[in-house]
Amino acid sequence: MSTDMHLSASEPPASGGFSLPRFPVRWAVESAAAERIFSRLLWLLVPLQYYVVTHIGRGFSPDDLIPAVLLSLISVVVIFVLSCAAAWLASPPDEARDDSWTGRVRMWVVALMICTAAAYLLLALSLVATHVAIDHGVRIYGDLVTDRLMWLLRICGLSRETMETLDLPLLALANLIYAFAALLVIVLVHRALRRGAASPSSTQEPGMISVGVVVAVVMTVANALATMD
C-alpha cells in the first residue's frame, strides 16, 4: 500500500462548510523519495539559525559555534516534540489508526521545519539588508520588521525608555510577522510549481494558522535564549 493511501485512508468526506486553510505539505511526504530529499534539505535550518543568532543584537558571538549549533539542534528536537503533541491533540492514536497518527506527525514535522527554515531565511535576509543599510549610514534598530514596529510605537508617542521594556513583545510580534510571511511565500511557491488543478487539502494536513503560531513561538524562545545576558 502506498504512502499516499495511508495518509488519506482515514480522511472524512469533504463538506461544503468553511474550513481554515491548511499547510500544503502532503506533496512533500507523498513518496519516500520526496520525504528523504526534504529531510536532508531541512537541515539548512541549522546554518540559517546560526547566522541569525550570531548577528542579532546582543546575540551569540560568531566564535560561539557550539552554543549556537546546540540551540539549533534543540530547536529541531522541540519541533519534533511539538509535532507529536499537535498530532495527538488533533486525534489521539489508537491501534486501529496508528498509520493515520504517524502520518499526521510526519506532516507536522515537515510543515514546521519548512516554515521555520523559511522564516529564518527571511529574518537572515532582513539582517543582511540591515547591515548593508548601516554600512551606508542608515540607522536601523535590529532587523527591518522590528525597526518598523519601533517606528509605529514612536508615532504612537511611546518614549524610548518605554519601548525598551517591550523587547520581548516586539520580538514575538516580529517573529509572528516573519512566520506568516514565510507561509505566504511557501503557498505562492507551491502554487507556482504545482502542475494541474489543485487537489483538495487533506484533513491530516496541519492548519496554516497553527503552523505560523508554533513557528513564531519557537523562533521567539530560541532568539530570546540567544540574547540573554
BAVEX-404392 format. One line per 2 residues: number of its first residue (from 1); for each residue x, y, z of N, C-alpha, C, O. Coordinates in Angstrom, 3 decimals, padded with zeros to 6 digits. Layout:
// residues N
NUM = X/Y/Z/X/Y/Z/X/Y/Z/X/Y/Z; ...
This chain:
// residues 229
1 = 000.853/-001.201/000.000/000.000/000.000/000.000/000.884/001.246/000.000/001.853/001.319/000.757; 000.566/002.196/-000.820/001.405/003.385/-000.957/001.249/004.307/000.232/000.279/004.226/000.985
3 = 002.249/005.207/000.388/002.202/006.193/001.472/000.993/007.085/001.333/000.336/007.396/002.327; 000.684/007.508/000.105/-000.453/008.397/-000.113/-001.758/007.741/000.311/-002.665/008.411/000.805
5 = -001.852/006.399/000.112/-003.054/005.694/000.523/-003.157/005.673/002.034/-004.251/005.795/002.584; -002.004/005.516/002.727/-002.018/005.542/004.179/-002.485/006.893/004.693/-003.266/006.966/005.642
7 = -002.004/007.967/004.062/-002.294/009.302/004.549/-003.740/009.699/004.313/-004.283/010.542/005.027; -004.351/009.103/003.329/-005.716/009.510/003.001/-006.765/008.499/003.453/-007.959/008.703/003.238
9 = -006.323/007.411/004.077/-007.255/006.331/004.384/-008.338/006.759/005.353/-009.476/006.299/005.260; -007.988/007.649/006.295/-008.953/007.997/007.332/-009.586/009.355/007.122/-010.225/009.874/008.038
11 = -009.432/009.955/005.943/-009.980/011.278/005.704/-011.491/011.209/005.554/-011.987/010.368/004.804; -012.227/012.052/006.233/-013.674/012.058/006.067/-014.060/012.712/004.771/-013.253/013.436/004.187
13 = -015.251/012.487/004.306/-015.691/013.126/003.077/-015.668/014.625/003.216/-015.912/015.172/004.292; -015.373/015.285/002.113/-015.314/016.751/002.134/-016.697/017.320/002.366/-017.693/016.798/001.866
15 = -016.744/018.393/003.129/-018.022/019.057/003.387/-018.002/020.423/002.760/-016.942/020.938/002.404; -019.153/021.005/002.626/-019.256/022.300/001.991/-019.068/023.446/002.948/-019.132/024.602/002.529
17 = -018.830/023.169/004.263/-018.679/024.223/005.248/-017.325/024.911/005.141/-016.412/024.449/004.458; -017.237/026.038/005.847/-015.994/026.802/005.861/-014.935/026.080/006.683/-015.238/025.534/007.743
19 = -013.719/026.073/006.212/-012.604/025.499/006.966/-011.387/026.394/006.790/-011.195/027.005/005.739; -010.567/026.463/007.836/-009.364/027.276/007.792/-008.364/026.669/006.814/-008.335/025.451/006.635
21 = -007.537/027.511/006.174/-006.565/026.977/005.209/-005.558/026.050/005.874/-005.191/026.239/007.034; -005.120/025.055/005.128/-004.170/024.077/005.644/-002.825/024.209/004.927/-002.750/024.610/003.765
23 = -001.772/023.858/005.659/-000.429/023.948/005.106/-000.273/022.884/004.022/-000.560/021.715/004.277; 000.177/023.258/002.803/000.271/022.286/001.697/001.501/021.392/001.818/002.497/021.591/001.122
25 = 001.420/020.404/002.709/002.598/019.582/002.996/002.490/018.166/002.436/003.478/017.431/002.415; 001.304/017.780/001.983/001.140/016.389/001.532/002.075/016.057/000.376/002.544/014.924/000.263
27 = 002.349/017.039/-000.486/003.229/016.798/-001.632/004.651/016.463/-001.194/005.386/015.810/-001.935; 005.051/016.906/000.012/006.413/016.659/000.481/006.571/015.289/001.120/007.696/014.819/001.290
29 = 005.467/014.636/001.478/005.554/013.321/002.117/004.780/012.263/001.337/004.526/011.174/001.851; 004.404/012.578/000.097/003.573/011.643/-000.663/004.379/010.469/-001.194/003.798/009.482/-001.645
31 = 005.698/010.553/-001.152/006.528/009.421/-001.562/007.761/009.371/-000.678/008.174/010.381/-000.109; 008.345/008.182/-000.568/009.528/008.010/000.277/010.700/008.836/-000.250/011.478/009.383/000.531
33 = 010.825/008.925/-001.584/011.936/009.680/-002.174/011.817/011.169/-001.843/012.799/011.803/-001.457; 010.605/011.724/-001.998/010.402/013.147/-001.689/010.657/013.427/-000.225/011.232/014.461/000.117
35 = 010.237/012.520/000.648/010.428/012.731/002.085/011.907/012.689/002.446/012.359/013.457/003.296; 012.662/011.802/001.810/014.107/011.739/002.077/014.794/013.025/001.635/015.659/013.548/002.338
37 = 014.407/013.530/000.471/015.018/014.769/-000.030/014.749/015.921/000.923/015.656/016.688/001.245; 013.501/016.048/001.379/013.158/017.155/002.270/013.790/016.988/003.643/014.150/017.979/004.278
39 = 013.931/015.754/004.112/014.546/015.551/005.419/016.005/016.002/005.410/016.534/016.400/006.448; 016.655/015.945/004.253/018.043/016.419/004.150/018.097/017.925/003.960/018.922/018.606/004.569
41 = 017.223/018.436/003.122/017.221/019.883/002.879/016.846/020.673/004.126/017.309/021.798/004.310; 016.009/020.089/004.986/015.540/020.816/006.150/016.636/021.066/007.173/016.456/021.876/008.083
43 = 017.776/020.380/007.038/018.897/020.655/007.935/019.547/021.990/007.615/020.464/022.420/008.315; 019.075/022.654/006.552/019.511/024.032/006.302/019.087/024.964/007.428/019.607/026.072/007.561
45 = 018.120/024.497/008.251/017.706/025.301/009.399/018.877/025.594/010.332/018.942/026.672/010.922; 019.803/024.643/010.470/020.926/024.821/011.417/021.822/025.996/011.016/022.058/026.872/011.848
47 = 022.337/026.054/009.770/023.156/027.226/009.422/022.369/028.532/009.381/022.916/029.588/009.700; 021.098/028.478/008.996/020.292/029.700/008.976/020.111/030.251/010.387/020.263/031.449/010.623
49 = 019.783/029.357/011.321/019.591/029.810/012.696/020.914/030.265/013.308/020.943/031.203/014.106; 022.010/029.599/012.934/023.323/030.025/013.428/023.630/031.449/012.974/024.116/032.263/013.759
51 = 023.348/031.748/011.708/023.605/033.104/011.212/022.770/034.122/011.980/023.270/035.179/012.364; 021.495/033.803/012.204/020.608/034.762/012.871/021.063/035.017/014.304/021.195/036.171/014.712
53 = 021.306/033.954/015.073/021.618/034.141/016.493/022.996/034.741/016.707/023.307/035.194/017.808; 023.837/034.752/015.661/025.152/035.393/015.787/025.181/036.786/015.174/026.221/037.444/015.198
55 = 024.055/037.250/014.622/024.015/038.586/014.024/022.926/039.480/014.608/022.894/040.675/014.313; 022.032/038.929/015.429/021.043/039.782/016.077/021.706/040.534/017.226/022.745/040.119/017.739
57 = 021.102/041.625/017.614/021.666/042.424/018.697/021.772/041.646/019.997/020.816/040.991/020.412; 022.930/041.716/020.640/023.214/041.028/021.898/023.148/039.510/021.753/022.962/038.799/022.741
59 = 023.300/039.012/020.528/023.274/037.569/020.306/024.622/036.928/020.536/025.537/037.548/021.078; 024.736/035.678/020.118/025.997/034.951/020.270/027.092/035.596/019.432/026.820/036.232/018.414
61 = 028.334/035.421/019.876/029.479/035.791/019.053/029.659/034.749/017.956/029.333/033.581/018.166; 030.176/035.145/016.779/030.427/034.142/015.727/031.354/033.018/016.185/031.362/031.936/015.597
63 = 032.139/033.278/017.238/033.021/032.232/017.759/032.288/031.236/018.648/032.831/030.181/018.975; 031.052/031.564/019.041/030.272/030.666/019.904/029.589/029.596/019.061/028.362/029.509/019.011
65 = 030.409/028.787/018.405/029.861/027.791/017.478/029.057/026.729/018.210/027.946/026.398/017.797; 029.605/026.194/019.285/028.930/025.092/019.982/027.593/025.529/020.578/026.602/024.831/020.367
67 = 027.507/026.659/021.320/026.192/027.063/021.839/025.174/027.336/020.729/024.002/026.983/020.864; 025.613/027.959/019.633/024.685/028.286/018.549/024.168/027.026/017.868/022.972/026.916/017.602
69 = 025.059/026.070/017.581/024.636/024.818/016.947/023.778/024.004/017.907/022.798/023.384/017.494; 024.144/024.004/019.187/023.345/023.283/020.180/021.931/023.849/020.257/020.965/023.097/020.385
71 = 021.810/025.177/020.180/020.487/025.803/020.190/019.675/025.364/018.972/018.474/025.114/019.081; 020.327/025.270/017.815/019.632/024.824/016.603/019.163/023.377/016.730/018.049/023.046/016.325
73 = 020.007/022.519/017.291/019.630/021.112/017.453/018.483/020.966/018.453/017.588/020.141/018.267; 018.519/021.778/019.517/017.423/021.752/020.483/016.122/022.192/019.801/015.057/021.637/020.070
75 = 016.215/023.193/018.917/015.028/023.654/018.193/014.437/022.534/017.349/013.217/022.392/017.271; 015.296/021.736/016.714/014.811/020.618/015.905/014.089/019.599/016.782/013.028/019.097/016.413
77 = 014.668/019.296/017.947/014.032/018.347/018.873/012.685/018.887/019.357/011.706/018.146/019.434; 012.640/020.183/019.682/011.394/020.806/020.140/010.329/020.722/019.049/009.165/020.442/019.335
79 = 010.723/020.962/017.808/009.772/020.874/016.693/009.196/019.467/016.594/007.997/019.305/016.367; 010.040/018.444/016.761/009.550/017.063/016.697/008.573/016.778/017.842/007.532/016.156/017.632
81 = 008.912/017.235/019.050/008.037/017.011/020.200/006.700/017.729/020.008/005.642/017.163/020.283; 006.751/018.977/019.535/005.517/019.731/019.301/004.679/019.078/018.202/003.450/019.108/018.260
83 = 005.333/018.492/017.205/004.605/017.809/016.134/003.838/016.605/016.681/002.684/016.377/016.319; 004.491/015.837/017.555/003.812/014.687/018.174/002.632/015.154/019.011/001.557/014.556/018.971
85 = 002.839/016.234/019.775/001.767/016.754/020.624/000.599/017.264/019.778/-000.562/017.009/020.099; 000.910/017.986/018.697/-000.148/018.525/017.841/-000.943/017.406/017.174/-002.169/017.474/017.088
87 = -000.238/016.373/016.701/-000.927/015.245/016.071/-001.799/014.510/017.076/-002.895/014.062/016.742; -001.313/014.385/018.314/-002.094/013.702/019.353/-003.336/014.510/019.728/-004.414/013.949/019.922
89 = -003.176/015.845/019.830/-004.316/016.695/020.167/-005.372/016.668/019.062/-006.570/016.742/019.335; -004.912/016.561/017.805/-005.869/016.505/016.697/-006.716/015.239/016.778/-007.921/015.268/016.526
91 = -006.074/014.131/017.133/-006.781/012.861/017.287/-005.842/011.873/017.951/-004.882/011.439/017.313; -006.073/011.494/019.213/-005.177/010.565/019.903/-005.006/009.272/019.131/-005.969/008.782/018.541
93 = -003.790/008.697/019.117/-003.554/007.472/018.362/-004.244/006.268/018.995/-004.451/006.217/020.207; -004.590/005.314/018.160/-005.076/004.038/018.653/-004.579/002.965/017.700/-004.066/003.271/016.624
95 = -004.728/001.723/018.090/-004.158/000.636/017.305/-004.760/000.580/015.912/-004.068/000.251/014.948; -006.032/000.895/015.798/-006.701/000.783/014.500/-006.284/001.877/013.540/-006.388/001.715/012.324
97 = -005.796/003.028/014.096/-005.484/004.165/013.228/-004.041/004.621/013.430/-003.739/005.810/013.322; -003.143/003.660/013.728/-001.758/004.018/014.015/-001.097/004.674/012.811/-000.351/005.640/012.968
99 = -001.363/004.156/011.592/-000.775/004.740/010.390/-001.261/006.176/010.198/-000.499/007.038/009.758; -002.519/006.432/010.525/-003.062/007.773/010.387/-002.344/008.742/011.323/-002.037/009.866/010.928
101 = -002.072/008.317/012.564/-001.395/009.194/013.526/000.046/009.469/013.121/000.493/010.615/013.184; 000.776/008.448/012.708/002.162/008.657/012.275/002.213/009.535/011.035/003.153/010.310/010.861
103 = 001.208/009.420/010.171/001.150/010.292/009.001/000.979/011.743/009.398/001.607/012.624/008.811; 000.126/012.006/010.397/-000.052/013.379/010.872/001.221/013.924/011.507/001.570/015.089/011.314
105 = 001.917/013.070/012.273/003.184/013.512/012.888/004.185/013.900/011.814/004.838/014.938/011.921; 004.313/013.079/010.780/005.248/013.377/009.695/004.881/014.684/009.010/005.754/015.491/008.692
107 = 003.588/014.894/008.781/003.166/016.139/008.135/003.474/017.349/009.013/003.928/018.378/008.513; 003.230/017.230/010.319/003.528/018.337/011.222/005.026/018.632/011.265/005.437/019.792/011.231
109 = 005.842/017.574/011.339/007.304/017.768/011.389/007.780/018.503/010.145/008.510/019.489/010.243; 007.364/018.022/008.965/007.815/018.636/007.719/007.274/020.060/007.598/008.002/020.963/007.185
111 = 006.000/020.269/007.954/005.416/021.611/007.858/006.142/022.599/008.769/006.477/023.703/008.341; 006.387/022.208/010.026/007.065/023.108/010.959/008.509/023.364/010.553/009.001/024.485/010.681
113 = 009.191/022.330/010.063/010.588/022.508/009.653/010.683/023.405/008.425/011.544/024.283/008.363; 009.799/023.190/007.441/009.812/024.023/006.234/009.522/025.478/006.591/010.229/026.384/006.150
115 = 008.476/025.696/007.393/008.084/027.065/007.731/009.142/027.739/008.610/009.429/028.922/008.425; 009.724/027.007/009.559/010.763/027.587/010.417/011.992/027.962/009.597/012.555/029.042/009.775
117 = 012.409/027.069/008.696/013.565/027.373/007.852/013.281/028.580/006.956/014.146/029.436/006.771; 012.069/028.647/006.401/011.711/029.779/005.535/011.654/031.079/006.327/012.100/032.119/005.842
119 = 011.108/031.030/007.544/011.033/032.237/008.377/012.429/032.710/008.773/012.704/033.911/008.765; 013.305/031.780/009.115/014.680/032.162/009.451/015.424/032.689/008.228/016.284/033.562/008.351
121 = 015.097/032.161/007.049/015.705/032.694/005.831/015.304/034.149/005.619/016.143/034.987/005.287; 014.016/034.451/005.811/013.560/035.839/005.682/014.214/036.733/006.731/014.606/037.859/006.425
123 = 014.335/036.240/007.969/014.974/037.021/009.021/016.455/037.230/008.716/016.989/038.315/008.952; 017.126/036.196/008.192/018.538/036.328/007.833/018.720/037.358/006.712/019.637/038.178/006.766
125 = 017.846/037.316/005.697/017.914/038.305/004.621/017.663/039.711/005.156/018.278/040.677/004.706; 016.748/039.813/006.127/016.477/041.112/006.747/017.713/041.628/007.480/018.023/042.817/007.410
127 = 018.418/040.742/008.183/019.628/041.152/008.898/020.739/041.557/007.924/021.486/042.499/008.185; 020.841/040.838/006.803/021.824/041.210/005.780/021.519/042.610/005.251/022.413/043.449/005.141
129 = 020.237/042.856/004.921/019.843/044.183/004.431/020.100/045.258/005.483/020.486/046.379/005.150; 019.886/044.917/006.753/020.132/045.864/007.838/021.597/046.253/007.910/021.926/047.432/008.032
131 = 022.484/045.253/007.834/023.924/045.542/007.901/024.383/046.356/006.694/025.236/047.233/006.829; 023.828/046.077/005.520/024.169/046.862/004.333/023.712/048.309/004.508/024.445/049.243/004.180
133 = 022.488/048.489/005.031/021.968/049.839/005.248/022.804/050.598/006.271/023.081/051.784/006.092; 023.206/049.917/007.344/024.029/050.569/008.374/025.379/050.984/007.795/025.897/052.050/008.126
135 = 025.947/050.146/006.934/027.227/050.487/006.294/027.111/051.732/005.428/028.101/052.423/005.188; 025.888/052.021/004.957/025.658/053.204/004.129/025.082/054.369/004.937/024.563/055.333/004.376
137 = 025.183/054.262/006.258/024.787/055.378/007.114/023.328/055.444/007.491/022.892/056.434/008.078; 022.548/054.405/007.169/021.134/054.379/007.533/021.001/053.747/008.916/021.539/052.668/009.163
139 = 020.287/054.417/009.812/020.129/053.926/011.169/018.907/053.012/011.246/017.785/053.440/010.975; 019.132/051.759/011.615/018.056/050.770/011.719/018.185/050.050/013.052/019.282/049.667/013.458
141 = 017.059/049.869/013.726/017.054/049.185/015.011/016.764/047.708/014.783/015.686/047.348/014.308; 017.718/046.860/015.119/017.508/045.419/014.998/017.421/044.966/013.556/018.380/045.125/012.801
143 = 016.295/044.408/013.161/016.052/043.994/011.786/015.000/044.901/011.175/014.491/045.801/011.842; 014.672/044.672/009.917/013.763/045.574/009.210/012.366/045.594/009.825/011.768/046.662/009.956
145 = 011.841/044.436/010.201/010.492/044.390/010.777/010.464/045.050/012.152/009.572/045.846/012.443; 011.434/044.721/012.993/011.481/045.329/014.329/011.651/046.836/014.236/011.070/047.577/015.028
147 = 012.437/047.290/013.280/012.634/048.737/013.101/011.320/049.427/012.747/011.035/050.511/013.256; 010.521/048.812/011.882/009.228/049.410/011.518/008.243/049.372/012.693/007.439/050.289/012.859
149 = 008.309/048.319/013.498/007.454/048.266/014.684/007.835/049.375/015.674/006.969/050.015/016.270; 009.145/049.587/015.836/009.602/050.676/016.709/009.145/052.024/016.173/008.782/052.912/016.945
151 = 009.159/052.181/014.871/008.715/053.424/014.232/007.237/053.672/014.533/006.843/054.800/014.830; 006.417/052.615/014.457/004.996/052.754/014.769/004.790/053.149/016.228/003.922/053.965/016.536
153 = 005.591/052.568/017.128/005.472/052.917/018.543/005.863/054.369/018.798/005.263/055.044/019.634; 006.881/054.845/018.065/007.278/056.253/018.214/006.175/057.178/017.731/005.934/058.228/018.326
155 = 005.501/056.788/016.645/004.377/057.588/016.153/003.258/057.641/017.193/002.572/058.654/017.332; 003.085/056.531/017.923/002.046/056.487/018.958/002.447/057.266/020.215/001.663/057.353/021.160
157 = 003.651/057.828/020.237/004.068/058.666/021.344/004.808/057.967/022.460/005.031/058.574/023.508; 005.207/056.693/022.279/005.934/055.991/023.324/007.376/056.470/023.374/007.999/056.700/022.337
159 = 007.901/056.617/024.574/009.287/057.035/024.749/010.217/055.849/024.526/009.789/054.695/024.541; 011.499/056.151/024.319/012.477/055.086/024.100/012.588/054.198/025.340/012.758/052.985/025.224
161 = 012.492/054.807/026.536/012.578/054.025/027.764/011.423/053.026/027.845/011.611/051.884/028.265; 010.234/053.461/027.442/009.081/052.558/027.455/009.249/051.446/026.431/008.922/050.291/026.705
163 = 009.756/051.788/025.254/009.923/050.786/024.201/010.960/049.745/024.583/010.857/048.586/024.179; 011.964/050.150/025.362/012.989/049.196/025.768/012.434/048.128/026.699/012.999/047.039/026.807
165 = 011.329/048.436/027.372/010.691/047.429/028.228/009.819/046.460/027.429/009.309/045.479/027.970; 009.657/046.747/026.142/008.800/045.917/025.282/009.621/045.033/024.348/009.131/044.611/023.301
167 = 010.874/044.751/024.726/011.742/043.956/023.849/011.136/042.601/023.516/011.101/042.209/022.349; 010.654/041.877/024.533/010.110/040.538/024.291/008.824/040.578/023.467/008.707/039.811/022.511
169 = 007.849/041.441/023.794/006.656/041.519/022.927/006.993/041.915/021.494/006.400/041.389/020.552; 007.950/042.847/021.317/008.348/043.227/019.961/009.002/042.057/019.240/008.756/041.838/018.053
171 = 009.837/041.302/019.958/010.473/040.129/019.366/009.423/039.116/018.930/009.502/038.570/017.830; 008.445/038.866/019.787/007.389/037.902/019.466/006.569/038.366/018.268/006.267/037.571/017.378
173 = 006.205/039.652/018.239/005.401/040.168/017.124/006.189/040.135/015.819/005.643/039.776/014.776; 007.464/040.504/015.869/008.295/040.463/014.661/008.415/039.037/014.136/008.317/038.813/012.930
175 = 008.626/038.072/015.026/008.735/036.674/014.602/007.411/036.157/014.049/007.400/035.339/013.130; 006.291/036.632/014.606/004.992/036.250/014.069/004.840/036.755/012.636/004.299/036.055/011.779
177 = 005.317/037.968/012.382/005.257/038.527/011.021/006.140/037.725/010.075/005.730/037.420/008.955; 007.355/037.380/010.517/008.237/036.573/009.669/007.626/035.201/009.394/007.722/034.694/008.277
179 = 006.999/034.597/010.407/006.422/033.263/010.235/005.286/033.280/009.214/005.217/032.409/008.346; 004.396/034.266/009.313/003.267/034.307/008.375/003.705/034.806/006.994/003.094/034.451/005.986
181 = 004.757/035.622/006.943/005.320/035.982/005.629/005.912/034.749/004.961/005.782/034.568/003.751; 006.571/033.891/005.763/007.109/032.642/005.222/005.995/031.741/004.706/006.132/031.115/003.655
183 = 004.883/031.675/005.453/003.739/030.882/004.984/003.236/031.385/003.639/002.924/030.594/002.749; 003.159/032.694/003.498/002.696/033.275/002.232/003.635/032.911/001.088/003.185/032.543/000.003
185 = 004.936/033.013/001.331/005.918/032.667/000.297/005.801/031.194/-000.073/005.837/030.847/-001.254; 005.660/030.327/000.923/005.562/028.884/000.664/004.331/028.575/-000.187/004.405/027.789/-001.131
187 = 003.203/029.195/000.149/001.973/028.961/-000.621/002.135/029.440/-002.059/001.710/028.760/-002.992; 002.749/030.609/-002.242/002.941/031.138/-003.592/003.883/030.247/-004.405/003.634/029.988/-005.583
189 = 004.963/029.780/-003.777/005.898/028.881/-004.475/005.210/027.562/-004.811/005.384/027.025/-005.905; 004.428/027.045/-003.866/003.712/025.792/-004.105/002.753/025.920/-005.282/002.660/025.020/-006.117
191 = 002.041/027.044/-005.343/001.104/027.245/-006.459/001.843/027.419/-007.780/001.370/026.969/-008.823; 003.008/028.075/-007.737/003.782/028.277/-008.966/004.346/026.963/-009.496/004.440/026.772/-010.709
193 = 004.722/026.052/-008.588/005.320/024.789/-009.005/004.298/023.687/-009.236/004.618/022.644/-009.807; 003.058/023.921/-008.788/002.039/022.888/-008.900/001.659/022.656/-010.361/001.529/023.595/-011.147
195 = 001.491/021.412/-010.691/001.070/021.043/-012.042/-000.397/020.617/-012.013/-000.801/019.784/-011.201; -001.169/021.193/-012.895/-002.577/020.840/-012.969/-003.400/021.540/-011.911/-002.936/022.457/-011.233
197 = -004.641/021.081/-011.787/-005.559/021.690/-010.829/-005.170/021.328/-009.409/-004.548/020.294/-009.162; -005.547/022.199/-008.477/-005.227/021.962/-007.073/-006.042/020.785/-006.554/-007.243/020.685/-006.809
199 = -005.371/019.890/-005.817/-006.073/018.787/-005.186/-006.634/019.254/-003.852/-006.035/020.115/-003.209; -007.768/018.710/-003.417/-008.346/019.142/-002.139/-007.387/018.874/-000.988/-006.690/017.859/-000.976
201 = -007.355/019.791/-000.018/-006.447/019.637/001.108/-006.868/018.460/001.962/-008.053/018.150/002.085; -005.865/017.804/002.557/-006.135/016.664/003.418/-006.449/017.139/004.827/-005.872/018.117/005.303
203 = -007.371/016.439/005.498/-007.687/016.799/006.880/-006.525/016.479/007.813/-006.508/016.936/008.956; -005.549/015.697/007.337/-004.363/015.404/008.139/-003.327/016.521/008.050/-002.436/016.609/008.895
205 = -003.438/017.364/007.047/-002.500/018.471/006.918/-002.755/019.492/008.028/-003.909/019.810/008.316; -001.686/020.014/008.659/-001.875/020.978/009.750/-002.424/022.302/009.253/-002.172/022.700/008.115
207 = -003.170/022.979/010.100/-003.701/024.284/009.743/-002.599/025.319/009.638/-001.640/025.289/010.409; -002.730/026.234/008.688/-001.701/027.246/008.472/-001.520/028.155/009.685/-000.395/028.482/010.064
209 = -002.634/028.558/010.288/-002.545/029.462/011.431/-001.801/028.787/012.579/-000.969/029.412/013.236; -002.102/027.510/012.820/-001.410/026.773/013.877/000.078/026.681/013.597/000.896/026.876/014.497
211 = 000.434/026.384/012.351/001.851/026.293/011.982/002.551/027.630/012.198/003.643/027.676/012.763; 001.921/028.726/011.746/002.528/030.039/011.893/002.755/030.422/013.345/003.805/030.962/013.694
213 = 001.766/030.142/014.195/001.897/030.486/015.616/002.990/029.654/016.282/003.800/030.190/017.039; 003.020/028.353/016.006/004.043/027.489/016.614/005.441/027.921/016.168/006.358/027.984/016.987
215 = 005.608/028.213/014.894/006.912/028.657/014.388/007.336/029.959/015.054/008.499/030.113/015.426; 006.410/030.893/015.208/006.729/032.167/015.866/007.166/031.942/017.306/008.096/032.595/017.781
217 = 006.504/031.025/018.005/006.872/030.732/019.395/008.262/030.113/019.461/009.073/030.501/020.302; 008.547/029.145/018.573/009.872/028.503/018.559/010.964/029.534/018.283/012.000/029.540/018.949
219 = 010.732/030.404/017.302/011.713/031.432/016.960/011.920/032.420/018.126/013.049/032.808/018.428; 010.822/032.814/018.765/010.910/033.769/019.855/011.707/033.207/021.021/012.573/033.889/021.569
221 = 011.423/031.972/021.402/012.147/031.361/022.511/013.627/031.192/022.165/014.497/031.511/022.975; 013.911/030.687/020.953/015.308/030.485/020.558/016.069/031.801/020.494/017.191/031.885/020.994
223 = 015.480/032.836/019.885/016.169/034.115/019.774/016.316/034.803/021.121/017.308/035.487/021.370; 015.318/034.619/021.998/015.417/035.203/023.336/016.534/034.527/024.139/017.264/035.193/024.874
225 = 016.665/033.208/023.996/017.750/032.497/024.690/019.121/032.961/024.175/020.081/033.067/024.939; 019.192/033.234/022.861/020.466/033.661/022.275/020.876/035.058/022.728/022.060/035.395/022.706
227 = 019.908/035.868/023.136/020.214/037.266/023.519/020.202/037.471/025.029/020.297/038.602/025.507; 020.085/036.381/025.778/020.110/036.526/027.230/021.504/036.947/027.698/022.513/036.468/027.182
229 = 021.544/037.844/028.676/022.820/038.309/029.216/023.442/037.222/030.092/024.526/037.418/030.643
